[in-house]
């Protein structure tokens, strides 16, 4: 069974109890707020789940019948028939998961009122209206917010302080891009906007943290065209990503080298920025080719001393960052997480599956002398939706942090 189909079915099954709970709370609120019979309210609320779970039903049916998958990430053009079940599924899942903690909290708060008949009768209708309001607000907010995060590209400009950075490198700008994930959903228009941001930023060095395509080989030529020639005339460094490794780990590095990129695979290169030697180490650390602790230590122990030393890897793995800290590297640059891609914020707390893999999910981390920057990237995995994790081009401006 293909990975996208397997994950879609898993998410559908895991979210179903929450979906039923939310539907029943809607039914209860409708029964209180209207004069409709209870069975009609339940039927109407449960009917809301039908368009949400249409996608897994269609994908499973097509797979079992031998018609293939239903998520057409590798074909063009995409029609409304292809995308409607996809967006309805993910929007519905997000609405349910966002509304669930608030509805549950409301139920727990009103639980003591069940013992007080007068108070229960008094607060029954306001509670029903509040439940409906919560669900309605998320039904409006989720598609609006996801559309904004999905179809735009933000310029995330960060300032990173490096210990004893020489004055000559003060203000050097690094452009960090990653996870372009070229497929039927990420095309040339996003690539043009990405290059436009890098051009406006006037970066001195550009880093590509991997994942040129989503899957297969059909979109590799488009991905190569989007990055060739490199966005700047100066140093352009790239590493391989998980999806590149699965798609064609031989062709992509060769093609990028041929058009001007320095593609690093467990090695170090030296570039000169404003006359200063900067060592950049690129490590291949992906699901299908993970470095163990000994390999990490061996790779970083040989990096020569310099005024600035960078580590580039696709995955911002915690052991990789720890090794960079032990060897005194100044900056770790990565992608992979998509910033979580879909990030829930119950009561203002960010929650995403990426947190189960690493604590370096999005943005700048400066807990030690080694700074870590993770870009949200441009494209998608599994679903063509971003939510609270907008597509972005990251730029990093270096400045000195003096040791007292």
C-alpha positions in Angstrom: 0.0 0.0 0.0 1.5 3.4 -1.0 2.7 5.6 1.9 0.3 8.5 1.2 -2.7 6.1 1.1 -1.5 4.3 4.3 -1.1 7.6 6.2 -4.4 9.0 5.0 -6.2 5.9 6.2 -4.3 6.0 9.5 -5.2 9.6 10.1 -8.8 9.0 9.2 -9.2 6.1 11.6 -7.4 7.9 14.5 -9.5 11.0 14.0 -12.8 9.2 13.7 -13.6 9.0 17.4 -12.9 12.8 17.8 -15.0 13.5 14.7 -18.0 11.5 16.2 -17.6 13.3 19.5 -17.6 16.7 17.9 -20.6 15.8 15.7 -22.5 14.6 18.8 -21.8 17.8 20.6 -23.0 19.8 17.6 -26.2 17.6 17.6 -26.7 18.3 21.3 -26.3 22.0 20.7 -28.7 22.0 17.8 -31.3 20.1 19.8 -31.2 22.8 22.5 -31.1 25.7 20.1 -33.9 24.5 17.8 -37.2 22.6 18.0 -35.9 19.8 15.9 -36.2 16.2 17.2 -33.0 14.7 18.7 -32.7 12.1 16.0 -32.8 14.7 13.2 -30.1 16.8 15.0 -27.8 13.7 15.3 -28.4 12.8 11.7 -27.6 16.3 10.5 -24.5 16.5 12.6 -23.2 13.1 11.6 -23.9 13.9 8.0 -21.2 16.6 8.3 -18.7 13.7 8.5 -19.6 12.3 5.1 -17.7 14.8 2.9 -14.8 14.8 5.4 -14.3 11.0 5.1 -15.0 10.8 1.4 -11.3 10.9 0.6 -10.2 7.8 2.5 -13.2 5.9 1.2 -12.4 6.8 -2.4 -8.7 6.1 -2.0 -9.3 2.7 -0.4 -11.9 1.8 -3.1 -9.6 2.8 -5.9 -6.7 0.9 -4.4 -8.6 -2.3 -3.8 -10.1 -2.1 -7.3 -6.6 -1.7 -8.8 -7.2 1.8 -10.1 -4.3 3.2 -8.2 -4.2 6.0 -5.7 -6.3 9.1 -5.5 -3.8 11.7 -4.4 -2.3 12.9 -7.7 0.9 14.5 -6.6 2.7 13.3 -9.7 0.3 14.2 -12.4 -0.9 17.3 -14.1 -3.2 19.0 -14.6 -5.2 18.6 -11.3 -8.9 18.9 -11.6 -11.5 20.0 -9.1 -12.6 16.4 -8.9 -9.1 15.5 -7.7 -8.7 18.2 -5.1 -12.2 18.7 -3.6 -12.2 15.5 -1.5 -8.6 16.2 -0.5 -9.2 19.7 0.8 -12.5 18.7 2.4 -10.8 15.9 4.3 -7.9 18.0 5.6 -10.0 21.0 6.4 -12.5 18.8 8.2 -9.8 17.0 10.2 -8.2 20.3 11.2 -11.6 21.8 12.3 -12.4 18.7 14.4 -9.0 18.6 16.1 -9.0 22.4 16.7 -12.6 22.4 18.1 -12.2 19.2 20.2 -10.1 20.6 23.2 -12.5 23.6 23.6 -15.6 21.5 23.4 -14.2 19.0 25.9 -13.1 21.7 28.3 -16.6 23.2 28.1 -18.1 19.8 28.9 -15.8 19.4 31.9 -16.6 22.9 33.2 -20.3 22.2 32.9 -20.1 18.7 34.4 -20.8 19.9 38.0 -24.0 21.6 36.8 -25.5 18.2 36.0 -26.0 17.8 39.7 -27.9 21.1 40.1 -31.2 21.1 38.2 -31.8 24.8 38.3 -28.3 25.8 37.2 -28.3 23.1 34.5 -31.5 24.5 33.0 -30.2 28.1 33.2 -26.9 27.5 31.5 -28.0 24.8 29.0 -28.9 27.2 26.2 -25.8 29.5 26.5 -23.6 26.4 26.5 -25.3 25.2 23.3 -24.8 28.5 21.6 -21.1 28.6 22.7 -20.5 25.1 21.3 -22.0 26.1 17.9 -20.0 29.3 17.9 -16.8 27.4 18.5 -17.4 25.0 15.6 -18.6 27.7 13.3 -15.6 30.0 14.0 -13.2 27.1 13.2 -15.1 26.2 10.0 -14.5 29.8 8.8 -11.0 30.3 10.2 -9.4 27.0 9.1 -9.9 27.3 5.3 -9.1 31.1 5.4 -5.9 30.6 7.4 -4.8 27.5 5.5 -5.3 29.3 2.1 -3.1 32.2 3.3 -0.4 29.9 4.6 -0.6 27.5 1.6 -0.6 29.9 -1.4 1.7 32.7 -0.2 5.5 32.7 0.5 6.7 34.8 3.4 10.2 36.3 3.7 11.4 35.2 7.2 14.3 37.5 8.0 16.4 36.4 11.0 19.4 37.9 12.8 21.9 35.4 14.1 24.6 36.5 16.5 27.9 34.6 16.2 30.5 34.6 18.9 33.5 36.8 17.9 32.4 37.2 14.3 35.0 39.3 12.6 33.9 42.8 11.5 34.4 41.9 7.9 31.5 39.4 8.1 29.2 41.7 10.0 26.0 41.9 8.0 26.7 38.9 5.7 23.3 37.5 4.5 22.6 33.8 4.0 19.6 32.6 2.1 18.2 29.3 3.3 15.7 27.4 1.1 14.4 23.9 1.3 11.6 21.4 0.7 10.6 22.7 -2.7 8.8 19.4 -3.1 8.0 20.0 -6.8 4.9 18.0 -7.8 1.5 18.8 -9.2 0.9 21.3 -6.4 4.2 23.2 -6.3 5.2 24.6 -9.7 7.1 27.3 -11.4 5.2 30.2 -10.0 6.3 29.5 -6.5 9.9 29.0 -7.7 9.8 32.4 -9.3 8.6 34.0 -6.1 11.3 32.2 -4.2 14.0 33.5 -6.5 12.5 37.0 -6.4 12.8 37.1 -2.6 16.4 35.9 -2.7 17.1 38.6 -5.3 15.6 41.3 -3.1 17.5 40.1 -0.1 20.8 40.4 -1.8 22.2 37.3 -0.1 26.0 36.5 -0.1 25.5 32.8 0.2 22.5 30.5 -0.6 21.9 27.1 1.0 19.5 24.5 -0.3 18.5 22.0 2.5 17.2 19.3 0.2 13.9 17.8 -1.1 13.7 19.1 -4.7 10.8 16.9 -5.6 8.0 15.0 -3.7 8.3 11.6 -5.4 9.1 9.9 -8.6 11.2 11.3 -11.4 8.7 13.2 -13.5 9.1 16.5 -11.8 12.9 16.4 -11.5 13.5 18.4 -14.7 11.1 21.1 -13.4 12.9 21.2 -10.1 16.3 21.5 -11.8 15.1 24.3 -14.0 13.9 26.2 -11.0 17.3 26.1 -9.3 19.5 26.3 -12.4 21.4 28.5 -12.6 21.7 29.1 -8.8 19.7 32.1 -7.5 22.9 34.1 -6.9 26.3 34.4 -8.6 28.1 33.7 -5.3 28.5 30.4 -3.4 25.5 28.0 -3.6 25.5 24.9 -1.4 23.1 22.0 -1.5 22.5 18.7 0.3 20.2 15.8 -0.5 16.8 15.4 1.2 14.7 12.4 2.0 12.4 12.6 -1.0 15.4 13.2 -3.4 17.0 10.1 -2.0 13.9 8.1 -2.7 13.2 9.6 -6.1 16.7 9.6 -7.7 19.7 10.0 -5.4 22.1 9.9 -8.3 20.6 12.2 -10.9 19.7 15.2 -8.7 23.2 15.8 -7.2 24.8 15.4 -10.7 22.3 17.8 -12.4 22.8 20.4 -9.7 26.5 20.3 -9.8 26.4 20.7 -13.6 24.5 23.9 -13.3 26.7 25.5 -10.6 25.7 24.2 -7.2 28.2 22.8 -4.8 26.5 19.6 -3.7 27.9 18.2 -0.5 27.6 14.6 0.5 29.4 14.1 3.9 32.2 16.5 3.0 33.3 20.0 3.6 34.0 22.9 1.2 35.5 26.3 1.7 33.9 29.5 0.4 35.2 33.0 0.7 32.9 35.7 2.0 34.3 39.2 1.9 37.7 37.8 1.9 37.2 35.5 4.9 37.4 31.7 4.6 34.2 30.0 5.7 34.0 26.2 6.1 30.7 24.6 5.2 30.0 20.9 6.0 27.1 19.1 4.3 26.0 15.8 5.8 23.6 13.3 4.3 21.3 12.6 7.2 18.0 11.2 5.9 15.7 8.3 6.8 17.3 6.0 4.3 20.8 7.0 5.2 21.3 8.0 8.8 24.6 8.8 10.3 25.4 7.1 13.5 27.2 8.9 16.4 30.6 7.7 15.3 30.1 8.9 11.7 28.9 12.3 12.9 31.9 12.7 15.2 34.3 11.6 12.4 32.8 14.0 9.9 32.8 17.0 12.2 36.2 16.3 13.9 38.0 16.9 10.6 36.4 20.4 9.9 39.3 22.9 10.0 39.2 25.9 12.3 37.9 29.1 10.7 36.2 32.4 11.6 32.9 30.8 10.6 31.9 27.2 10.3 28.5 26.0 9.2 26.8 22.6 9.1 24.1 21.9 6.5 21.8 18.9 6.7 18.3 18.1 5.6 17.0 16.9 8.9 17.6 19.0 12.1 18.2 15.9 14.1 18.9 16.4 17.8 22.1 14.2 17.8 23.4 16.1 14.7 22.9 19.4 16.5 24.5 18.1 19.6 27.6 16.9 17.6 27.9 20.3 16.0 27.8 21.9 19.5 30.5 19.6 20.8 32.8 20.5 17.8 32.2 24.2 18.2 30.4 24.9 14.8 28.8 28.3 14.7 25.6 27.6 12.8 23.4 24.6 11.8 21.0 25.0 8.8 18.3 22.6 7.9 14.7 22.0 6.5 12.7 18.8 6.5 10.0 19.7 9.0 8.0 22.1 6.8 7.6 24.1 10.1 5.2 21.3 11.1 3.1 22.0 7.9 -0.1 21.6 9.9 0.2 23.1 13.4 -2.6 23.1 15.9 -2.7 25.7 18.6 -5.1 24.7 21.4 -5.2 27.4 24.0 -2.2 29.1 22.2 0.1 26.0 22.5 1.7 24.9 19.2 1.3 21.2 18.6 2.5 19.3 15.5 3.6 15.8 14.8 7.1 17.2 14.0 7.6 17.7 17.7 7.8 14.0 18.1 10.9 13.9 15.9 12.8 17.0 16.9 12.6 20.1 19.0 14.0 22.1 16.1 10.9 22.6 14.1 10.9 26.1 12.7 12.9 29.3 13.0 15.9 30.2 15.1 17.2 28.4 18.2 20.1 29.8 20.2 20.4 27.7 23.4 24.2 27.5 23.0 27.1 28.9 21.1 25.8 27.0 18.1 22.8 28.6 16.5 20.2 26.4 14.7 17.9 27.7 11.9 15.2 25.5 10.4 13.2 26.8 7.4 9.6 26.0 6.7 10.4 25.4 3.1 8.1 25.9 0.1 6.2 22.7 -0.8 4.2 20.0 0.9 4.2 16.3 1.9 1.1 14.1 2.1 -1.3 17.0 1.7 -1.2 20.2 -0.3 -2.2 22.3 2.8 -0.2 24.4 5.2 -1.8 25.6 8.4 0.0 27.9 10.9 3.2 27.0 9.1 3.4 29.3 6.0 5.7 28.5 3.1 8.8 30.7 3.4 12.2 31.7 2.2 14.5 32.3 5.2 17.3 34.8 5.2 19.9 35.1 8.0 21.9 38.2 8.7 25.0 37.6 10.8 26.2 39.9 13.5 28.8 39.6 16.3 28.2 38.3 19.8 31.1 39.4 21.9 32.3 37.2 24.8 32.7 39.4 27.9 
